[in-house]
Amino acid sequence: MARWQPGTRERLQAVSLRLFAEQGFERTTVAEIAAAAEVTERTFFRHFADKREVLFAGQEDFVAMFLDPVRTAPADTPTIELVSRALEGTAAFFPDERRAWSRRRQPIIDSEPSLRERELGKLATLTVRIGEALRERGVEEPGATLAAETAVTVFHLSFQQWIAPDEDRSLQAIARERLDALTALVTPSQNGRTGRS
């Protein structure tokens, strides 16, 4: 019985990640990736516009995982609950089986200035899109922008923890922990002081 092989797109991603880690992102060519994946360069470009897209593919799906829960929430949902719902949407995009890929991907991003810039741009775009979705629901400024920034900050911090070497909790659980910690900072405690016991 023939051994199961992943699809071409997945194989290209796996090979690219290995070569980027071994040789560096800039020193790895599309020709090398295609050869190692046993496909033509033309096949590579059918799946990815360039080698950066191997690391950043799925941008619209990534944004949608935040926006869909916001857009489909009941009309009277409080803004902080909309943030919570947006963060809960990350569970589908970042299941536990994706953690190993994300752990291998991040050092490649961190080692290359142009990739770090692209990653920051992705998060900035996400912030803008969440803000737009909140304003469409009637959330006024500055609340919409603050809530959008909060969602992206909590996500970013949670993701960094999720890919930490010894971490095994779900991204959703980590995000909930961080959002709860933030909420505690701005919620008056029993003695009337914000964020203090």
ZIPEWO-V520749 format. One record per backbone hydrogen bond with DSSP energy under -0.5 kcal/mol. CO is the residue of the C=O (numbers start at 1). NH is the residue of the N-H. Records with the same first field share a line. If there is no record, write none. Layout:
BEGIN
CO->NH ; NH
END
This chain:
BEGIN
7->11
8->12
9->13
10->14
11->15
12->16
13->17
14->18
15->19
16->20
17->21
18->22
19->23 ; 24
20->24
24->28
25->28
29->33
30->34
31->35
32->36
33->37
34->39
35->38
40->44
41->45
42->46
43->46 ; 47
44->47 ; 48
50->53 ; 54
51->54 ; 55
52->55 ; 56
53->57
58->62
59->63
60->64
61->65
62->66
63->66 ; 67
64->68
66->70
67->71
68->72
69->73
70->73
74->77
78->82
79->83
80->84
81->85
82->86
83->87
84->88
85->89
87->90
88->91
89->92 ; 93
90->94
95->98
96->99
98->102
99->103
100->104
101->105
102->106
103->107
104->108
105->108 ; 109
106->110
107->111
108->112
109->112
112->115 ; 116
113->117
114->118
115->119
116->120
117->121
118->122
119->123
120->124
121->125
122->126
123->127
124->128
125->129
126->130
127->131
128->132
129->133
130->134
131->135
132->136
133->137
134->139
135->138
140->144
142->146
143->147
144->148
145->149
146->150
147->151
148->152
149->153
150->154
151->155
152->156
153->157
154->158
155->159
156->160
157->161
158->162
159->163
161->164
164->167
170->174
171->175
172->176
173->177
174->178
175->179
176->180
177->181
178->182
179->183
180->184
181->185
182->186
183->187
184->195
186->188
187->195
189->192
193->189 ; 196
END
